[in-house]
Amino acid sequence: MPSFEIRTVPQMGWAGIKNGELMKLAEAEFDLFVTVDRNLSYQQNLQKFDIALVVLRSVSNRLSDLLPFVDKLIDCVSATEPGTVTVLSLDDPAL
């Protein structure tokens, strides 16, 4: 299994930073940004950033709600390209 370095926004000291600035900070440190914020991809011109964005269509950002996405997320990591948005869903119409 591949290994990944994973950090949360608060762990990076970026809590409270607005999305545009957050994406600039993230692209300098990471190859991929994972979020549950469904609006981020509409609020920013992501093609100008050298980072891929993955949006998890989850009912919340609680760990118990995010764990089911792990396999799908691992599969999509190598398939993402900078400036692209990938939306992952658990195929639940309630999401």
N, C-alpha and C positions, 0 to 999 in steps of 0.2 A: 504494500500500500504506500502511495506517495506521502511525503510529509509536507506540511504547510506551516507557515508562520501566521498566526491569527491574532489580531488585536481588535479590541473594541474602541469605539470613539472615546469613551471616558478613559480607557487605559492609555490612549495616546495624548490625553490632555486636551482634546478637541471638543468637549461637550459645550454646547451653546454656540458653536460656530455655524454660521449660515451655510447653506448648501453649496454655493459657488466657491467660497473660500475653502470649505471642507473638501470639495473635489480637488482643488489645487494642492492642498496638503496631502491628500491621499495619493494622488498620482506621483508625487515625489518620493513616496515611501513604499507603495504597493503596486501590484499588477492588476488587482481585482478588488472592487469595493462591493460588499454585500449589504443590502438594506431591506427593510420591510416598508420603507417609505415609497408607496406606489406613485406619488406625485413627483418624486425627484427627477425621473426621466423626462417629465413634461416641463419642469421648471428650468432645466439647464440644457444648453446646447452641448450634449455629451461628446459629439464628434471632435470638439476642440480639445478634449482632455485625452491624455495618453494613459488611459486606464479603462478597463472594462467594468461595467456595472451589472450586477445581478440583483434582481428584485425578487424577494421571496413573498409570494402571496399567502401570507400566514394570517391567522386570526389575531395574533398578538406577537410581541417580541419576547415572550417568555420562553425560556429554554425548552420546556416541555412541548411547546408548540413548534419550535424550530428544529428539534432533533429529527423529526421525520423527513426533513429536507436533506440530511447529510449525504445520502447516497447520490441523489440527483445533483447536489452541489459539487461533489467530488467529480462526477462524470462531466459536468459542464466546464470545470476549471480549465482544462486543456483546450477546449473548443472555443473559448471566448477570445475576442480580439479587442485591442484598445479602441475606444470610441463607440463600442457597441453596448446594447442593453439586452440582457436575457432575463425573461420572466419565468420563474419556476413556480409551479402550482402543484398541489397534491390532487388535482382533478376533483376537488370538492366544490360543487356549485355554490355553496354557502360562502366561499371565500370571495 
